[in-house]
């Protein structure tokens, strides 16, 4: 028969094995959960972007406003300036979310790069820069600093493309 000390030793070894198995199981669960969070973030961002683009695309007046916003904004009415303001506010609230998701590692580099280019193109013109200078206070400090820094060196495309047509 085993002595009490031997039983205690066997119990300690079994307990250690149980702890190691629990830690391995926990690590696997955390990894799976991280992948699920990243996938859900990607899906949410994709759905939001697609929905916003669809809503703008199905409205001819909206498409005209977007083209004007990418241009110099000359000839826009006060109402149209307000509409552009609201469109950019909604778009940049989404972009701010994308920025923070990217910074937390939930958005892959290549996907972020596409959003970054889109975001900077939208405010690289006169209308966009004016809007940003008036409205940036509504966004988080790190995001504001990021946009300001990026705008200093961003080189927008020679011409923006909207609906397959060049917009000056």
C-alpha positions in Angstrom: 0.0 0.0 0.0 1.1 3.5 -0.7 2.1 5.8 2.1 0.3 9.0 2.8 3.3 11.0 1.4 3.2 9.1 -1.8 -0.6 9.8 -2.2 0.1 13.5 -1.6 2.8 13.5 -4.3 0.6 11.7 -6.8 -2.2 14.3 -6.0 0.3 17.2 -6.5 1.4 15.8 -9.9 -2.2 15.2 -11.0 -3.1 18.7 -9.9 -0.1 20.2 -11.8 -1.2 18.3 -15.0 -4.7 19.6 -14.5 -3.5 23.2 -14.2 -1.3 22.8 -17.4 -4.3 21.3 -19.3 -6.5 24.1 -18.1 -4.0 26.7 -19.3 -3.7 25.1 -22.7 -7.5 24.9 -23.0 -7.7 28.6 -22.0 -5.1 29.6 -24.5 -6.9 27.9 -27.3 -10.2 29.5 -26.3 -8.6 33.0 -26.1 -7.1 32.5 -29.5 -10.4 31.4 -31.0 -12.2 34.3 -29.3 -9.6 36.8 -30.7 -10.2 35.4 -34.2 -14.0 35.7 -33.8 -13.7 39.3 -32.6 -11.5 40.2 -35.5 -13.9 38.5 -38.0 -16.9 40.3 -36.4 -15.1 43.6 -36.5 -14.2 43.1 -40.2 -17.9 42.2 -41.0 -19.2 45.2 -39.1 -16.9 47.6 -40.8 -17.6 46.1 -44.2 -21.3 46.3 -43.7 -21.2 49.9 -42.4 -19.1 51.0 -45.4 -21.2 49.2 -47.9 -24.4 50.6 -46.4 -23.1 54.2 -46.4 -21.9 53.9 -50.0 -25.2 52.3 -51.1 -27.3 55.0 -49.5 -25.2 57.7 -51.1 -25.2 55.9 -54.5 -29.0 55.4 -54.6 -29.7 59.1 -54.3 -28.7 61.2 -57.4 -28.5 64.4 -55.3 -26.1 62.7 -52.9 -23.8 61.7 -55.8 -23.8 65.3 -57.0 -22.9 66.5 -53.5 -20.0 64.0 -53.2 -18.6 65.1 -56.5 -18.8 68.7 -55.4 -17.2 67.9 -52.1 -14.2 66.3 -53.9 -14.0 69.4 -56.1 -13.7 73.0 -54.9 -17.3 73.3 -53.7 -18.0 76.4 -55.7 -21.6 77.1 -56.4 -23.0 75.0 -53.5 -26.0 76.3 -51.6 -26.0 76.7 -47.9 -28.3 73.6 -47.7 -25.8 71.6 -49.8 -22.9 72.7 -47.6 -24.9 71.4 -44.6 -25.6 68.1 -46.3 -21.8 67.7 -47.1 -21.0 68.5 -43.5 -23.4 65.8 -42.3 -22.1 63.3 -44.8 -18.5 63.9 -43.8 -19.4 63.8 -40.2 -21.0 60.3 -40.6 -18.1 59.1 -42.8 -15.4 60.3 -40.5 -17.1 58.9 -37.4 -16.9 55.6 -39.1 -13.3 56.2 -40.2 -12.4 57.1 -36.6 -13.8 53.7 -35.5 -11.8 52.0 -38.2 -8.6 53.8 -37.0 -9.1 52.7 -33.4 -9.9 49.1 -34.6 -6.7 49.1 -36.6 -4.7 50.4 -33.7 -6.1 47.6 -31.5 -5.1 45.0 -34.1 -8.6 44.1 -35.2 -8.2 45.4 -38.7 -5.6 44.1 -41.1 -3.0 46.4 -42.6 -4.2 46.1 -46.2 -7.8 46.8 -45.3 -6.8 49.8 -43.2 -4.7 51.1 -46.0 -7.7 51.3 -48.3 -9.8 53.1 -45.7 -6.9 55.5 -45.0 -6.5 56.4 -48.6 -10.3 56.9 -49.0 -10.5 59.0 -45.8 -7.6 61.3 -46.8 -8.8 61.7 -50.4 -12.2 62.8 -49.1 -10.7 65.7 -47.1 -7.6 66.5 -49.2 -9.5 69.1 -51.3 -10.6 72.5 -50.3 -14.1 71.5 -49.1 -12.7 68.6 -47.1 -9.9 70.6 -45.5 -12.2 73.4 -44.6 -14.6 70.9 -43.1 -11.9 69.1 -41.1 -10.5 72.4 -39.7 -14.0 73.3 -38.4 -15.1 69.9 -37.2 -12.0 68.0 -36.0 -12.6 69.0 -32.4 -15.6 66.5 -32.4 -13.1 63.6 -32.7 -10.7 61.9 -30.4 -7.3 63.5 -29.8 -5.2 60.6 -31.2 -7.4 60.4 -34.3 -7.1 64.2 -34.8 -3.4 64.1 -34.5 -3.2 61.2 -36.9 -5.3 63.0 -39.5 -3.4 66.3 -39.2 -0.1 64.5 -39.5 -1.2 62.4 -42.5 -2.7 65.5 -44.3 0.7 67.2 -44.1 2.3 64.6 -46.4 -0.7 63.1 -48.2 -0.6 63.4 -51.9 -4.1 63.0 -53.3 -4.7 61.5 -56.7 -4.4 64.0 -59.6 -8.1 63.5 -60.1 -10.7 61.8 -57.9 -13.0 59.3 -59.6 -16.7 59.3 -58.8 -19.0 57.0 -60.5 -16.6 56.3 -63.3 -16.3 60.0 -64.2 -13.4 62.3 -63.5 -14.1 65.1 -61.1 -11.8 68.1 -61.1 
